Amino acid sequence: MALLLLNGIGVFLLLLKGTNKQKGNVQIDLQKKFVEQQMIWNREWNELMTMMERHHEEVLKELGKWEAIRQSMQQTSHSTHNQHLFLQDRYKEIFHLHQQGYSVEQIAKKLDKGVGEVSFILQLAGPPSK
């Protein structure tokens, strides 16, 4: 009986040891899979960062283009403003009469100018400022 009991304990220990080996193998497999997955994630992360850096450079180039356009428009705006001031100074009488409500024909007759000339000057100056 004691032999049978010792034999049973021995079998139990062998089973337990075998189960631990299987658990160990499963843990090793899981660790390998985890490391492999980590490597995949790292590679994908690096690819994503590279793509973002390229995209960032492209965005900066586009911003540079838009900044150049904005500056160009700002210079044009200053130029247009200066031209407007020049027109207002040179043709003060035309603008003064126009602001008083005179028609193009009335202004032309009063200043002895052509209707087309007066109309053109008013068009160049743009809408009257308020």
FIVOSE-455229 format. One record per atom (N, C-alpha, C): residue in one letter; atom name; x, y, z. Coordinates in pm, 1 decimal. Layout:
BEGIN
a | CA | X | Y | Z
...
This chain:
BEGIN
m | N | 81.0 | -117.0 | 0.0
m | CA | 0.0 | 0.0 | 0.0
m | C | 86.2 | 124.5 | 0.0
a | N | 188.2 | 122.2 | 82.8
a | CA | 277.6 | 237.1 | 87.9
a | C | 346.1 | 255.6 | -46.6
l | N | 379.7 | 143.7 | -109.1
l | CA | 440.2 | 151.7 | -242.1
l | C | 344.4 | 211.9 | -342.4
l | N | 221.1 | 173.3 | -331.7
l | CA | 119.9 | 227.0 | -421.8
l | C | 102.6 | 376.1 | -398.4
l | N | 103.6 | 417.1 | -274.6
l | CA | 90.8 | 558.1 | -241.1
l | C | 211.0 | 635.4 | -292.6
l | N | 330.5 | 584.4 | -274.3
l | CA | 450.9 | 650.5 | -324.6
l | C | 449.1 | 656.0 | -476.7
n | N | 404.2 | 548.0 | -536.0
n | CA | 394.8 | 544.0 | -681.3
n | C | 296.6 | 650.1 | -729.5
g | N | 182.7 | 664.8 | -664.7
g | CA | 81.3 | 765.6 | -700.4
g | C | 137.1 | 905.7 | -686.0
i | N | 211.3 | 928.2 | -576.4
i | CA | 272.2 | 1059.8 | -555.6
i | C | 375.6 | 1086.4 | -664.0
g | N | 451.2 | 986.9 | -700.3
g | CA | 551.7 | 1001.5 | -806.9
g | C | 486.6 | 1037.1 | -938.6
v | N | 376.6 | 965.8 | -972.4
v | CA | 303.8 | 994.6 | -1097.6
v | C | 249.5 | 1135.9 | -1093.6
f | N | 194.3 | 1174.9 | -979.1
f | CA | 139.0 | 1309.0 | -963.2
f | C | 248.3 | 1414.7 | -984.4
l | N | 365.8 | 1391.5 | -925.5
l | CA | 476.9 | 1485.8 | -940.5
l | C | 524.1 | 1492.2 | -1084.9
l | N | 529.5 | 1377.1 | -1150.1
l | CA | 568.4 | 1376.6 | -1291.4
l | C | 466.4 | 1453.4 | -1376.1
l | N | 339.8 | 1432.5 | -1348.4
l | CA | 235.4 | 1506.8 | -1421.2
l | C | 247.6 | 1656.7 | -1395.1
l | N | 270.3 | 1689.3 | -1270.4
l | CA | 284.9 | 1829.6 | -1232.2
l | C | 405.9 | 1891.2 | -1302.3
k | N | 516.8 | 1817.3 | -1306.0
k | CA | 637.7 | 1865.4 | -1372.2
k | C | 612.6 | 1880.1 | -1521.4
g | N | 543.6 | 1787.7 | -1582.9
g | CA | 509.9 | 1794.4 | -1724.9
g | C | 420.3 | 1913.7 | -1752.7
t | N | 323.0 | 1936.8 | -1664.0
t | CA | 232.9 | 2050.7 | -1678.7
t | C | 311.6 | 2180.3 | -1668.1
n | N | 406.6 | 2186.8 | -1575.6
n | CA | 489.8 | 2306.3 | -1561.9
n | C | 572.8 | 2329.0 | -1687.4
k | N | 623.7 | 2217.8 | -1746.8
k | CA | 699.5 | 2230.2 | -1870.6
k | C | 610.5 | 2286.3 | -1979.5
q | N | 485.8 | 2235.2 | -1987.3
q | CA | 394.0 | 2283.8 | -2089.1
q | C | 362.0 | 2431.7 | -2064.7
k | N | 341.5 | 2466.5 | -1937.1
k | CA | 315.6 | 2606.5 | -1904.6
k | C | 436.4 | 2690.9 | -1942.1
g | N | 554.9 | 2638.9 | -1916.1
g | CA | 677.2 | 2711.0 | -1949.5
g | C | 687.4 | 2732.3 | -2099.2
n | N | 655.6 | 2626.0 | -2176.3
n | CA | 659.3 | 2637.8 | -2321.7
n | C | 555.7 | 2738.2 | -2371.6
v | N | 438.3 | 2737.6 | -2311.5
v | CA | 333.1 | 2832.3 | -2350.1
v | C | 379.1 | 2974.2 | -2318.8
q | N | 441.3 | 2992.3 | -2202.4
q | CA | 490.4 | 3126.0 | -2165.3
q | C | 599.0 | 3172.6 | -2262.1
i | N | 688.5 | 3080.3 | -2297.3
i | CA | 795.2 | 3114.2 | -2392.5
i | C | 734.2 | 3153.0 | -2527.1
d | N | 634.3 | 3074.5 | -2572.6
d | CA | 567.0 | 3105.5 | -2699.5
d | C | 499.3 | 3242.7 | -2693.3
l | N | 434.1 | 3268.3 | -2580.3
l | CA | 367.9 | 3398.6 | -2565.3
l | C | 469.8 | 3512.3 | -2565.3
q | N | 581.8 | 3492.1 | -2498.6
q | CA | 685.7 | 3594.6 | -2496.1
q | C | 740.5 | 3620.6 | -2636.5
k | N | 761.9 | 3511.6 | -2711.5
k | CA | 810.6 | 3526.0 | -2849.0
k | C | 710.7 | 3605.4 | -2933.7
k | N | 583.5 | 3568.3 | -2921.5
k | CA | 480.3 | 3637.0 | -2998.0
k | C | 471.7 | 3784.7 | -2957.8
f | N | 486.7 | 3810.1 | -2829.3
f | CA | 482.8 | 3948.3 | -2781.1
f | C | 599.1 | 4029.2 | -2837.9
v | N | 718.4 | 3969.4 | -2836.7
v | CA | 836.4 | 4037.4 | -2890.7
v | C | 819.2 | 4061.4 | -3041.0
e | N | 769.5 | 3960.5 | -3112.3
e | CA | 745.9 | 3976.2 | -3255.8
e | C | 646.0 | 4090.1 | -3281.9
q | N | 538.5 | 4093.6 | -3203.9
q | CA | 436.8 | 4197.3 | -3220.9
q | C | 494.6 | 4335.1 | -3189.5
q | N | 579.1 | 4340.1 | -3087.3
q | CA | 643.6 | 4466.2 | -3052.0
q | C | 731.4 | 4515.2 | -3166.7
m | N | 802.4 | 4425.4 | -3229.4
m | CA | 888.3 | 4461.1 | -3342.4
m | C | 803.4 | 4514.9 | -3458.4
i | N | 690.1 | 4451.4 | -3483.6
i | CA | 599.5 | 4497.7 | -3588.8
i | C | 548.9 | 4638.0 | -3555.7
w | N | 507.7 | 4657.7 | -3431.1
w | CA | 456.9 | 4789.3 | -3390.2
w | C | 565.4 | 4895.2 | -3402.1
n | N | 687.0 | 4862.2 | -3362.3
n | CA | 798.5 | 4957.1 | -3373.4
n | C | 824.5 | 4994.7 | -3519.1
r | N | 823.7 | 4895.1 | -3608.0
r | CA | 846.4 | 4920.7 | -3749.9
r | C | 735.4 | 5009.8 | -3806.6
e | N | 609.7 | 4977.3 | -3772.3
e | CA | 497.6 | 5057.7 | -3819.6
e | C | 503.7 | 5199.8 | -3763.6
w | N | 542.8 | 5213.5 | -3637.6
w | CA | 556.0 | 5345.5 | -3575.1
w | C | 662.4 | 5428.4 | -3648.1
n | N | 776.0 | 5365.3 | -3677.9
n | CA | 882.2 | 5435.7 | -3749.9
n | C | 836.7 | 5478.4 | -3888.6
e | N | 763.6 | 5391.4 | -3958.0
e | CA | 709.9 | 5426.6 | -4089.6
e | C | 613.6 | 5545.3 | -4078.7
l | N | 529.1 | 5542.3 | -3977.1
l | CA | 433.7 | 5650.8 | -3955.9
l | C | 506.7 | 5782.1 | -3928.6
m | N | 610.2 | 5778.1 | -3844.2
m | CA | 686.3 | 5900.1 | -3814.1
m | C | 754.3 | 5954.7 | -3939.8
t | N | 807.8 | 5865.6 | -4022.5
t | CA | 871.7 | 5908.1 | -4147.4
t | C | 770.0 | 5975.0 | -4238.8
m | N | 651.9 | 5915.0 | -4249.0
m | CA | 546.7 | 5973.8 | -4332.4
m | C | 505.8 | 6110.7 | -4278.9
m | N | 495.0 | 6122.5 | -4147.8
m | CA | 455.2 | 6250.4 | -4088.0
m | C | 561.6 | 6356.8 | -4112.0
e | N | 689.6 | 6319.5 | -4105.0
e | CA | 797.1 | 6414.9 | -4130.2
e | C | 791.0 | 6464.0 | -4274.1
r | N | 768.2 | 6372.6 | -4369.5
r | CA | 755.1 | 6412.5 | -4510.4
r | C | 636.9 | 6506.0 | -4527.4
h | N | 525.1 | 6467.8 | -4467.3
h | CA | 403.8 | 6549.4 | -4478.0
h | C | 427.4 | 6686.8 | -4415.5
h | N | 497.1 | 6690.5 | -4303.9
h | CA | 527.7 | 6816.4 | -4235.6
h | C | 609.0 | 6907.6 | -4327.5
e | N | 707.9 | 6850.6 | -4396.7
e | CA | 789.6 | 6929.0 | -4489.3
e | C | 702.9 | 6983.9 | -4602.8
e | N | 611.5 | 6902.1 | -4654.1
e | CA | 522.9 | 6947.7 | -4761.4
e | C | 432.0 | 7060.7 | -4712.7
v | N | 381.8 | 7046.7 | -4591.8
v | CA | 295.4 | 7151.0 | -4534.6
v | C | 373.8 | 7281.0 | -4519.3
l | N | 497.4 | 7271.3 | -4472.0
l | CA | 579.9 | 7391.4 | -4457.1
l | C | 605.1 | 7458.7 | -4591.8
k | N | 626.7 | 7378.6 | -4696.7
k | CA | 646.2 | 7435.5 | -4830.5
k | C | 520.2 | 7509.4 | -4875.6
e | N | 404.4 | 7447.7 | -4854.1
e | CA | 277.8 | 7511.1 | -4892.2
e | C | 255.6 | 7639.4 | -4814.3
l | N | 287.4 | 7637.4 | -4683.8
l | CA | 273.2 | 7758.8 | -4602.8
l | C | 363.5 | 7869.0 | -4655.8
g | N | 482.9 | 7832.9 | -4697.8
g | CA | 574.9 | 7931.0 | -4755.8
g | C | 517.0 | 7993.7 | -4881.3
k | N | 453.8 | 7910.8 | -4965.3
k | CA | 390.6 | 7963.5 | -5087.5
k | C | 278.4 | 8060.1 | -5051.9
w | N | 195.7 | 8019.3 | -4954.9
w | CA | 83.2 | 8105.3 | -4915.4
w | C | 131.9 | 8235.2 | -4852.6
e | N | 240.6 | 8229.6 | -4778.3
e | CA | 296.9 | 8350.4 | -4717.8
e | C | 346.1 | 8445.4 | -4826.5
a | N | 410.6 | 8390.3 | -4929.0
a | CA | 457.6 | 8473.2 | -5040.9
a | C | 339.4 | 8539.5 | -5111.7
i | N | 231.6 | 8463.8 | -5130.1
i | CA | 111.0 | 8520.0 | -5194.2
i | C | 52.6 | 8629.7 | -5106.4
r | N | 47.0 | 8605.6 | -4974.8
r | CA | -8.7 | 8705.7 | -4884.0
r | C | 72.8 | 8834.6 | -4889.2
q | N | 205.4 | 8821.0 | -4887.2
q | CA | 290.9 | 8939.1 | -4892.9
q | C | 272.9 | 9013.6 | -5024.3
s | N | 262.5 | 8936.9 | -5132.4
s | CA | 240.8 | 8998.7 | -5263.3
s | C | 109.4 | 9075.4 | -5265.1
m | N | 5.0 | 9015.1 | -5208.9
m | CA | -125.1 | 9081.7 | -5204.9
m | C | -119.6 | 9206.1 | -5117.1
q | N | -44.6 | 9197.9 | -5008.1
q | CA | -32.3 | 9312.1 | -4918.3
q | C | 38.9 | 9426.9 | -4990.3
q | N | 144.1 | 9395.6 | -5066.0
q | CA | 214.7 | 9498.3 | -5142.1
q | C | 123.2 | 9558.3 | -5247.9
t | N | 44.3 | 9473.3 | -5314.7
t | CA | -49.9 | 9521.1 | -5415.2
t | C | -153.1 | 9611.2 | -5350.3
s | N | -197.4 | 9573.2 | -5230.5
s | CA | -295.8 | 9653.2 | -5158.2
s | C | -239.7 | 9791.7 | -5127.1
h | N | -112.4 | 9795.6 | -5082.2
h | CA | -49.3 | 9925.3 | -5055.2
h | C | -38.7 | 10007.2 | -5183.1
s | N | -0.8 | 9939.3 | -5291.0
s | CA | 12.7 | 10007.4 | -5419.5
s | C | -122.0 | 10062.4 | -5465.3
t | N | -227.4 | 9981.8 | -5452.1
t | CA | -361.8 | 10024.0 | -5490.6
t | C | -406.8 | 10141.3 | -5404.5
h | N | -375.9 | 10134.7 | -5275.8
h | CA | -411.7 | 10243.5 | -5184.7
h | C | -341.1 | 10373.0 | -5225.7
n | N | -211.5 | 10362.5 | -5257.7
n | CA | -136.1 | 10479.6 | -5300.8
n | C | -191.6 | 10535.9 | -5431.7
q | N | -228.8 | 10445.7 | -5523.8
q | CA | -286.7 | 10489.2 | -5651.0
q | C | -419.3 | 10560.3 | -5624.6
h | N | -497.6 | 10506.6 | -5533.9
h | CA | -626.5 | 10565.9 | -5499.0
h | C | -606.1 | 10707.3 | -5443.1
l | N | -505.9 | 10721.9 | -5353.2
l | CA | -476.5 | 10853.8 | -5297.3
l | C | -432.1 | 10951.3 | -5405.8
f | N | -350.5 | 10902.3 | -5499.5
f | CA | -303.7 | 10986.0 | -5610.0
f | C | -422.3 | 11033.5 | -5694.1
l | N | -512.6 | 10941.1 | -5726.1
l | CA | -630.5 | 10977.5 | -5805.6
l | C | -716.3 | 11079.7 | -5731.6
q | N | -735.4 | 11055.7 | -5602.0
q | CA | -818.7 | 11148.7 | -5525.2
q | C | -756.4 | 11287.6 | -5520.0
d | N | -625.3 | 11294.6 | -5510.0
d | CA | -559.1 | 11424.4 | -5504.8
d | C | -564.3 | 11493.9 | -5640.1
r | N | -536.4 | 11418.7 | -5745.5
r | CA | -529.5 | 11477.1 | -5880.2
r | C | -666.8 | 11520.6 | -5930.7
y | N | -767.9 | 11445.8 | -5896.7
y | CA | -902.6 | 11474.7 | -5948.4
y | C | -997.8 | 11510.6 | -5835.0
k | N | -948.2 | 11593.0 | -5744.2
k | CA | -1025.6 | 11633.7 | -5627.0
k | C | -1163.3 | 11687.0 | -5664.5
e | N | -1164.8 | 11771.4 | -5764.3
e | CA | -1291.5 | 11835.7 | -5802.4
e | C | -1395.0 | 11732.5 | -5846.9
i | N | -1350.1 | 11634.5 | -5924.3
i | CA | -1443.1 | 11531.8 | -5973.5
i | C | -1502.4 | 11455.4 | -5855.0
f | N | -1416.7 | 11413.7 | -5763.4
f | CA | -1464.9 | 11337.0 | -5648.7
f | C | -1553.3 | 11420.9 | -5556.3
h | N | -1515.6 | 11547.6 | -5540.2
h | CA | -1594.3 | 11637.5 | -5455.3
h | C | -1735.4 | 11654.9 | -5511.8
l | N | -1742.8 | 11679.1 | -5641.8
l | CA | -1874.5 | 11696.4 | -5705.4
l | C | -1954.6 | 11565.5 | -5700.6
h | N | -1884.5 | 11453.3 | -5721.0
h | CA | -1952.4 | 11323.1 | -5718.3
h | C | -2010.2 | 11296.4 | -5579.9
q | N | -1933.8 | 11330.0 | -5475.5
q | CA | -1982.2 | 11309.0 | -5338.3
q | C | -2099.9 | 11400.5 | -5306.2
q | N | -2107.2 | 11514.3 | -5374.6
q | CA | -2219.7 | 11605.5 | -5353.2
q | C | -2345.1 | 11559.3 | -5426.6
g | N | -2329.7 | 11453.8 | -5508.6
g | CA | -2447.1 | 11397.9 | -5574.3
g | C | -2460.8 | 11433.3 | -5721.6
y | N | -2362.0 | 11501.5 | -5777.7
y | CA | -2367.4 | 11534.8 | -5919.5
y | C | -2353.2 | 11406.7 | -6002.1
s | N | -2421.4 | 11402.3 | -6115.9
s | CA | -2408.9 | 11287.8 | -6206.0
s | C | -2281.4 | 11302.8 | -6287.7
v | N | -2241.8 | 11196.6 | -6354.1
v | CA | -2121.9 | 11198.2 | -6438.4
v | C | -2135.8 | 11305.7 | -6545.8
e | N | -2253.8 | 11314.0 | -6607.3
e | CA | -2277.0 | 11413.2 | -6713.6
e | C | -2265.1 | 11555.4 | -6658.1
q | N | -2320.6 | 11580.3 | -6541.3
q | CA | -2314.6 | 11713.8 | -6480.4
q | C | -2170.6 | 11752.2 | -6446.2
i | N | -2094.2 | 11654.7 | -6392.7
i | CA | -1954.0 | 11681.1 | -6357.8
i | C | -1875.6 | 11713.8 | -6484.5
a | N | -1895.7 | 11633.2 | -6589.9
a | CA | -1823.7 | 11654.6 | -6715.5
a | C | -1853.3 | 11792.5 | -6771.7
k | N | -1977.1 | 11831.4 | -6770.0
k | CA | -2016.0 | 11962.4 | -6823.6
k | C | -1956.7 | 12074.4 | -6739.4
k | N | -1965.8 | 12062.4 | -6607.8
k | CA | -1917.5 | 12166.6 | -6516.6
k | C | -1765.8 | 12185.4 | -6526.8
l | N | -1690.4 | 12074.9 | -6543.9
l | CA | -1543.6 | 12082.3 | -6547.2
l | C | -1487.5 | 12082.2 | -6689.2
d | N | -1575.7 | 12082.7 | -6787.5
d | CA | -1536.6 | 12083.8 | -6928.4
d | C | -1446.9 | 11962.9 | -6961.1
k | N | -1495.9 | 11845.3 | -6921.4
k | CA | -1426.3 | 11719.2 | -6949.1
k | C | -1524.3 | 11626.9 | -7020.2
g | N | -1470.4 | 11521.4 | -7077.3
g | CA | -1555.9 | 11424.8 | -7144.1
g | C | -1626.9 | 11335.6 | -7043.0
v | N | -1746.9 | 11290.8 | -7078.9
v | CA | -1824.3 | 11201.3 | -6991.7
v | C | -1747.0 | 11071.6 | -6968.3
g | N | -1686.4 | 11017.1 | -7073.5
g | CA | -1608.4 | 10893.4 | -7061.0
g | C | -1490.7 | 10909.4 | -6967.1
e | N | -1423.6 | 11026.0 | -6974.4
e | CA | -1308.9 | 11052.3 | -6887.4
e | C | -1351.1 | 11056.3 | -6740.9
v | N | -1459.8 | 11130.9 | -6711.9
v | CA | -1508.1 | 11141.1 | -6573.9
v | C | -1552.2 | 11004.4 | -6523.3
s | N | -1624.3 | 10931.7 | -6606.3
s | CA | -1671.0 | 10797.8 | -6567.9
s | C | -1552.8 | 10705.4 | -6538.8
f | N | -1450.9 | 10711.1 | -6625.0
f | CA | -1332.9 | 10626.3 | -6609.8
f | C | -1258.7 | 10659.1 | -6479.8
i | N | -1242.0 | 10785.2 | -6450.6
i | CA | -1173.2 | 10828.2 | -6327.3
i | C | -1249.1 | 10778.1 | -6204.1
l | N | -1377.8 | 10789.8 | -6205.4
l | CA | -1458.8 | 10743.2 | -6089.9
l | C | -1449.6 | 10590.7 | -6076.6
q | N | -1446.5 | 10520.8 | -6190.2
q | CA | -1434.4 | 10373.5 | -6186.2
q | C | -1298.1 | 10332.4 | -6132.2
l | N | -1192.1 | 10401.8 | -6171.4
l | CA | -1057.4 | 10369.2 | -6122.3
l | C | -1047.4 | 10386.8 | -5969.9
a | N | -1116.2 | 10488.0 | -5920.3
a | CA | -1109.9 | 10516.4 | -5776.9
a | C | -1187.2 | 10414.0 | -5696.4
g | N | -1278.1 | 10341.3 | -5759.8
g | CA | -1355.5 | 10239.8 | -5689.1
g | C | -1472.8 | 10301.7 | -5618.1
p | N | -1540.2 | 10222.2 | -5534.7
p | CA | -1659.2 | 10271.8 | -5464.6
p | C | -1621.5 | 10382.8 | -5367.8
p | N | -1708.3 | 10479.3 | -5349.6
p | CA | -1674.8 | 10588.3 | -5258.7
p | C | -1661.0 | 10538.5 | -5115.5
s | N | -1557.8 | 10587.9 | -5046.9
s | CA | -1537.5 | 10547.5 | -4907.5
s | C | -1630.7 | 10624.9 | -4818.8
k | N | -1677.1 | 10558.8 | -4710.6
k | CA | -1772.3 | 10624.3 | -4620.5
k | C | -1704.5 | 10665.2 | -4494.6
